[in-house]
Each structure stands twice: as C-alpha cells, then as structure tokens.
Amino acid sequence: MINILNFRFPLAHTFSIIARDPQTGRLGVAAQSHWFSVGSLVTWAQAGIGAVATQAVVEVSYGPLGLDLMRAGFSAPEALTELLKADSGRSVRQVAMVDVKGRVAVHTGERCIEAAGHYIGEGFSVQANMMTNATVWEAMAEAYQKAKGDLAERLLAALEAGQSAGGDIRGQQSAALLVVADKPSGQPWKDTLINLRVEDHPQPIAELRRLATLHQAYELMNAGDQQLGQGNIDEALERYRTAAQMAPSIVEMPFWHAVTLAELGRLEEALPIFKQVFQKEPAWATLLQRLPRAGLLRNDLQMMRRILSLMETT
C-alpha cells in the first residue's frame, strides 16, 4: 500500500475536457477546480502534438512527459500506458490525453475521491473527480457534443455544463482554457491560440467566459490591423466596430478605431467616438497628442485642435 501522506498535494481535484477539433485539427483543454491556479498544474497542450489534463492528486509531469512521448511518435493511449507503468501513485491520479490524430486515453485511479469518472467520445474526453455527484462528466460530454462554435466555445460549454450539474463538491476557485494550432508553424509564440487562466475567483468559469469574449474582441482588432495593412479599409473598420461592441467597457478599442478614421481623413466619423472615449477616460486625450511623434497619427495641428476641443464639452 502506498503512503498517502506522500501523495496528498497538490489536490487539483477537478473536472476537465480535452479535445481535438475534427474540422480545424486544433487541440484544446479546459478545467475548473477548487484549487488555486488550476491551469498551472492541469492543462497542457502543444500544436501538432496533443493535449493533456493531469488532475486528482496531481503528478504534473504527466503533462510535459506525455507531450514528449506523443512528439516521439507514441499514440495518446501508448503514452499514457508508459507513464502509468512508472507511477506508484497511479491509484490516486486522473489523467487524460488526446493526440494529433484524435486518439484518446483516460485513466481514473481506483482511489480517486468520489464522485469520480470519465467519458470518452470521438476525439475528446471529459473527466472529473471529487464531484458533487456522478452526473457531471456525462453532462459535460453532452454539452460539448451539442455546442456550436469553435473549439474554445465548445470547451467552455462543457465546463459550464459540469458546473450546472453540480461541479466540484468543494465549490469553485480557478479555471483555465488552452487551445493550440493543428500543426507547428516554426514560430512557437504563434502556435498557442488561446491561453487564459482565472487563478482565484468566486465564479471562475463565468470569469473565464468573460476573458474569452475579450480575447475574441482583441483578435478582431488584430484582424482589423491586418486588413488595414492590406488596404481593405472597410473590412478593417468593420472589425474595429465589432470588437468595440463586444467589449464596451474597454475604451482602447474605440480609441484606436477613431485614430484610424482620423488618419484616413474621416474626421467627422471619428469625432463622436473620440468624445465618448474622453468622457470615460480623459487620459486618452493626452495619449493622442503623443501619437504623431511616434508615427501613429499624421501631424495635422488643425485636426488635433478639433479633436482636443472635445475635452471642453466633456
């Protein structure tokens, strides 16, 4: 018998989902736990390789070592089998892996705290331990399979369903969402598409969804910049508008939208946007005056005076 005192911490008892998107090939993992910073322990993924969730009484090395084995050509089931063989604490582990071909493997140790179990579907698995009841993982699987949208949206839907079904018996604390590309680009900083963590929050899944929406809005801003660089002005401005609508509390998005309009000579369209920004946060008027020197706005004194005159009416 193992000495359980040697296997008590970290206790990332949790519910999670790993998946490969059959349409895009993207790989992802999402988790929630009543444990601080679940994402730093449980969620692992690498573009073109696979994804891992290692939880219960966590052995963190299942994440990097599992990815190493899959990179070396092992399937997810083969990689998990190899790591379990060498782990004397496997009875208290819960680990799931999916590889780039969508092959899935899950281990739920017989000593994982009830309610504990998992469900394997086509290219995905859900797993949970120390849950309020045994319906959590089935609710997650059903939600993932029924959800619309991209991989991140479906992973979030699974987490929300797990919480609605009862979730962690201890309550909520942290959550994480990690999505990587279908294949490596040779530029690793581009391969991680989403990496969001809520380290400590009363409602971490709701906060994770808020952050995912913000992430999407900023991605639209980036897409707008790309369209602008290609000379597609209308497409760029539409993306800026949509991003600002998705994140109404973030004044930076309409600010740069207005700056772009001003730079394009469409000052009359820009002025009402500038006014709304300055009303919320006057410091942006000071930042505006620094842009010409940085080459981010044409040096037009008359235009600048008209924009700054808005401060007199705010």
C-alpha positions as CSV (number, residue, x, y, z in Angstrom):
1,M,0.0,0.0,0.0
2,I,1.3,3.5,-0.8
3,N,1.8,6.0,1.9
4,I,-0.9,8.5,1.1
5,L,0.9,11.3,3.0
6,N,3.4,11.3,0.2
7,F,0.6,11.8,-2.4
8,R,-1.6,14.4,-0.8
9,F,-0.7,17.5,-2.6
10,P,-1.3,19.3,-4.9
11,L,-5.0,18.4,-4.8
12,A,-6.3,19.7,-8.1
13,H,-9.4,17.6,-7.9
14,T,-11.3,19.0,-10.8
15,F,-13.4,18.5,-13.9
16,S,-11.8,18.9,-17.3
17,I,-12.2,18.3,-21.0
18,I,-9.6,17.5,-23.7
19,A,-10.4,17.6,-27.4
20,R,-9.2,17.7,-31.0
21,D,-11.5,19.7,-33.3
22,P,-12.1,17.4,-36.3
23,Q,-12.7,20.4,-38.6
24,T,-9.6,22.5,-37.8
25,G,-7.3,20.0,-36.1
26,R,-6.9,22.4,-33.2
27,L,-6.2,20.8,-29.8
28,G,-7.5,22.1,-26.5
29,V,-8.0,21.5,-22.8
30,A,-10.2,23.3,-20.2
31,A,-10.6,22.8,-16.5
32,Q,-12.1,24.1,-13.3
33,S,-11.2,23.3,-9.7
34,H,-11.5,24.4,-6.1
35,W,-7.7,24.8,-6.1
36,F,-5.5,27.8,-6.8
37,S,-4.2,28.2,-10.3
38,V,-5.6,25.0,-11.8
39,G,-4.1,26.0,-15.2
40,S,-0.5,25.9,-14.0
41,L,-1.0,22.3,-13.0
42,V,-3.6,20.5,-15.0
43,T,-3.8,21.9,-18.6
44,W,-1.1,21.1,-21.2
45,A,-1.1,21.2,-25.0
46,Q,1.3,21.6,-27.9
47,A,0.5,22.4,-31.5
48,G,0.6,19.3,-33.8
49,I,1.2,17.0,-30.8
50,G,-1.6,16.7,-28.4
51,A,-3.3,17.8,-25.2
52,V,-3.2,16.5,-21.6
53,A,-5.2,17.0,-18.4
54,T,-3.5,15.7,-15.3
55,Q,-5.5,16.0,-12.1
56,A,-6.8,14.5,-8.8
57,V,-3.6,14.1,-6.7
58,V,-1.7,15.8,-9.5
59,E,1.5,14.5,-10.9
60,V,2.4,17.5,-13.1
61,S,5.0,15.6,-15.1
62,Y,2.3,13.7,-16.9
63,G,1.8,16.9,-18.9
64,P,5.2,17.6,-20.3
65,L,6.2,13.9,-20.4
66,G,3.0,12.9,-22.2
67,L,3.6,15.6,-24.8
68,D,7.2,14.4,-25.2
69,L,6.1,10.8,-25.8
70,M,3.5,11.9,-28.3
71,R,6.1,14.0,-30.1
72,A,8.3,10.9,-30.3
73,G,5.5,9.0,-32.1
74,F,3.6,7.4,-29.3
75,S,-0.2,7.5,-29.6
76,A,-2.1,9.0,-26.7
77,P,-3.0,5.5,-25.3
78,E,0.5,4.3,-25.6
79,A,1.9,7.4,-23.9
80,L,-0.4,7.2,-21.0
81,T,0.3,3.5,-20.5
82,E,4.0,4.1,-20.4
83,L,3.7,6.9,-17.8
84,L,1.3,4.9,-15.6
85,K,3.7,1.9,-15.5
86,A,6.3,4.1,-13.8
87,D,3.9,5.8,-11.3
88,S,3.5,4.2,-7.9
89,G,0.8,6.7,-7.2
90,R,-1.4,5.9,-10.2
91,S,-4.3,4.8,-8.0
92,V,-4.8,8.5,-7.0
93,R,-4.3,10.0,-10.4
94,Q,-6.7,11.0,-13.1
95,V,-5.1,11.7,-16.4
96,A,-6.5,12.2,-20.0
97,M,-4.6,12.6,-23.3
98,V,-5.6,13.2,-26.9
99,D,-3.1,13.2,-29.8
100,V,-3.0,15.0,-33.1
101,K,-4.9,12.2,-34.7
102,G,-7.7,12.4,-32.2
103,R,-6.9,9.2,-30.3
104,V,-7.9,9.5,-26.7
105,A,-6.9,7.8,-23.5
106,V,-8.1,8.3,-19.9
107,H,-7.1,6.9,-16.5
108,T,-9.2,7.3,-13.4
109,G,-7.4,5.7,-10.5
110,E,-9.4,3.5,-8.2
111,R,-8.6,5.7,-5.2
112,C,-9.8,9.0,-6.8
113,I,-12.3,10.6,-4.5
114,E,-15.9,10.1,-5.3
115,A,-17.7,11.0,-7.4
116,A,-15.1,10.3,-10.0
117,G,-15.3,9.0,-13.6
118,H,-14.8,9.9,-17.2
119,Y,-16.4,9.6,-20.6
120,I,-14.6,9.1,-23.9
121,G,-16.1,10.4,-27.1
122,E,-15.0,10.9,-30.7
123,G,-11.8,12.9,-30.4
124,F,-12.5,14.1,-26.9
125,S,-12.9,13.0,-23.3
126,V,-14.3,14.5,-20.1
127,Q,-13.1,13.5,-16.6
128,A,-13.9,14.6,-13.1
129,N,-13.2,13.6,-9.5
130,M,-14.4,14.8,-6.1
131,M,-17.6,15.9,-7.7
132,T,-21.0,16.6,-6.0
133,N,-22.5,13.7,-8.0
134,A,-21.8,11.3,-10.8
135,T,-23.7,13.2,-13.5
136,V,-21.0,15.8,-14.0
137,W,-18.9,14.2,-16.7
138,E,-21.9,13.0,-18.8
139,A,-23.4,16.5,-18.7
140,M,-20.1,17.8,-19.9
141,A,-19.9,15.3,-22.8
142,E,-23.4,16.1,-23.9
143,A,-22.9,19.8,-23.8
144,Y,-19.6,19.6,-25.8
145,Q,-21.2,17.4,-28.5
146,K,-24.3,19.7,-28.8
147,A,-22.4,23.1,-28.6
148,K,-21.9,25.2,-31.7
149,G,-19.0,27.5,-32.5
150,D,-15.2,27.0,-32.4
151,L,-13.3,24.6,-30.2
152,A,-12.9,27.2,-27.4
153,E,-16.7,27.9,-27.3
154,R,-17.4,24.1,-27.0
155,L,-14.9,23.6,-24.3
156,L,-16.4,26.5,-22.3
157,A,-19.9,25.0,-22.8
158,A,-18.6,21.7,-21.3
159,L,-17.3,23.5,-18.2
160,E,-20.5,25.4,-17.8
161,A,-22.5,22.2,-18.0
162,G,-20.2,20.4,-15.5
163,Q,-20.8,23.2,-13.0
164,S,-24.5,23.3,-13.6
165,A,-24.6,19.5,-12.9
166,G,-23.1,20.0,-9.5
167,G,-19.4,20.5,-10.1
168,D,-16.6,20.2,-7.5
169,I,-18.1,19.3,-4.1
170,R,-15.8,22.0,-2.5
171,G,-17.1,24.7,-4.8
172,Q,-15.3,26.9,-7.3
173,Q,-11.9,28.7,-7.4
174,S,-9.9,28.6,-10.6
175,A,-10.4,27.8,-14.3
176,A,-8.3,27.6,-17.4
177,L,-8.7,27.3,-21.2
178,L,-5.8,26.4,-23.5
179,V,-6.1,26.0,-27.3
180,V,-3.3,25.3,-29.8
181,A,-2.9,25.1,-33.5
182,D,-3.3,22.0,-35.6
183,K,0.4,22.0,-36.6
184,P,3.5,23.8,-35.5
185,S,4.4,26.9,-37.5
186,G,8.1,27.0,-36.6
187,Q,7.2,30.1,-34.6
188,P,6.1,28.7,-31.2
189,W,4.7,32.1,-30.0
190,K,2.1,31.8,-32.7
191,D,1.1,28.3,-32.0
192,T,-0.8,28.9,-28.8
193,L,-4.0,30.4,-29.9
194,I,-5.7,30.9,-26.5
195,N,-4.2,30.6,-23.1
196,L,-6.5,32.0,-20.4
197,R,-6.4,31.4,-16.7
198,V,-8.5,32.5,-13.8
199,E,-6.3,31.9,-10.8
200,D,-8.7,32.7,-8.0
201,H,-12.3,33.9,-8.4
202,P,-15.8,33.2,-6.8
203,Q,-17.1,32.3,-10.2
204,P,-14.1,31.3,-12.3
205,I,-16.0,29.8,-15.2
206,A,-18.1,32.9,-15.7
207,E,-14.9,35.0,-15.5
208,L,-13.2,32.6,-18.0
209,R,-16.0,33.2,-20.4
210,R,-15.7,37.0,-20.0
211,L,-12.0,36.7,-20.7
212,A,-12.6,34.5,-23.8
213,T,-15.0,37.2,-25.1
214,L,-12.3,39.8,-24.6
215,H,-9.8,37.6,-26.3
216,Q,-12.1,37.3,-29.3
217,A,-12.5,41.1,-29.4
218,Y,-8.8,41.7,-29.3
219,E,-8.3,39.1,-32.0
220,L,-10.8,41.1,-34.2
221,M,-8.8,44.2,-33.5
222,N,-5.7,42.4,-34.7
223,A,-7.6,41.2,-37.8
224,G,-8.6,44.7,-38.5
225,D,-5.0,45.8,-38.4
226,Q,-4.1,43.1,-40.9
227,Q,-6.9,44.2,-43.2
228,L,-5.8,47.8,-42.9
229,G,-2.3,46.8,-43.9
230,Q,-3.7,45.1,-47.0
231,G,-5.6,48.2,-48.0
232,N,-9.0,46.7,-47.1
233,I,-10.3,49.8,-45.3
234,D,-14.0,48.9,-45.0
235,E,-13.2,45.4,-43.7
236,A,-10.8,46.8,-41.2
237,L,-13.2,49.4,-39.8
238,E,-16.0,46.8,-39.6
239,R,-13.7,44.6,-37.4
240,Y,-12.8,47.5,-35.2
241,R,-16.5,48.3,-34.8
242,T,-17.4,44.8,-33.9
243,A,-14.6,44.5,-31.4
244,A,-15.7,47.6,-29.6
245,Q,-19.3,46.3,-29.4
246,M,-18.0,43.0,-27.9
247,A,-16.1,44.8,-25.2
248,P,-17.9,48.1,-24.4
249,S,-16.0,48.6,-21.2
250,I,-12.6,48.7,-22.9
251,V,-12.1,52.3,-24.2
252,E,-8.9,51.4,-26.0
253,M,-10.8,49.7,-28.8
254,P,-12.9,52.7,-29.9
255,F,-9.9,54.9,-29.3
256,W,-7.9,53.2,-32.0
257,H,-10.9,52.9,-34.2
258,A,-11.2,56.7,-34.0
259,V,-7.5,57.2,-34.6
260,T,-7.7,55.1,-37.8
261,L,-10.7,57.1,-39.0
262,A,-8.8,60.4,-38.4
263,E,-5.7,59.1,-40.1
264,L,-7.8,58.2,-43.1
265,G,-9.2,61.7,-43.3
266,R,-12.7,60.7,-42.0
267,L,-12.6,63.1,-39.0
268,E,-16.3,63.7,-38.8
269,E,-16.8,60.0,-38.2
270,A,-14.0,59.9,-35.6
271,L,-15.1,62.9,-33.5
272,P,-18.1,61.3,-31.8
273,I,-16.1,58.2,-30.9
274,F,-13.3,60.4,-29.5
275,K,-15.8,62.3,-27.4
276,Q,-17.2,59.1,-25.9
277,V,-13.6,57.9,-25.1
278,F,-12.6,61.2,-23.5
279,Q,-15.8,61.2,-21.4
280,K,-14.9,57.8,-19.9
281,E,-11.2,58.3,-19.6
282,P,-9.7,61.8,-20.2
283,A,-6.1,60.5,-20.2
284,W,-6.6,59.2,-23.7
285,A,-6.6,62.8,-24.9
286,T,-3.1,63.2,-23.6
287,L,-2.0,59.9,-25.3
288,L,-3.5,61.1,-28.6
289,Q,-1.1,64.1,-28.6
290,R,1.9,61.8,-28.4
291,L,1.0,59.7,-31.4
292,P,2.2,61.9,-34.2
293,R,5.8,61.9,-32.9
294,A,5.6,58.1,-32.8
295,G,4.4,58.0,-36.4
296,L,1.0,56.6,-35.4
297,L,-1.0,59.6,-36.5
298,R,-0.4,62.3,-39.1
299,N,0.9,65.6,-37.7
300,D,-2.0,67.8,-38.5
301,L,-2.4,70.7,-36.0
302,Q,-5.9,71.7,-37.2
303,M,-7.1,68.2,-36.9
304,M,-5.6,67.8,-33.4
305,R,-7.2,71.0,-32.2
306,R,-10.6,69.9,-33.4
307,I,-10.3,66.6,-31.6
308,L,-9.0,68.1,-28.4
309,S,-11.7,70.7,-28.4
310,L,-14.0,67.8,-27.4
311,M,-12.4,68.0,-24.0
312,E,-14.1,71.3,-23.4
313,T,-17.5,69.7,-23.8
314,T,-17.0,66.6,-21.8
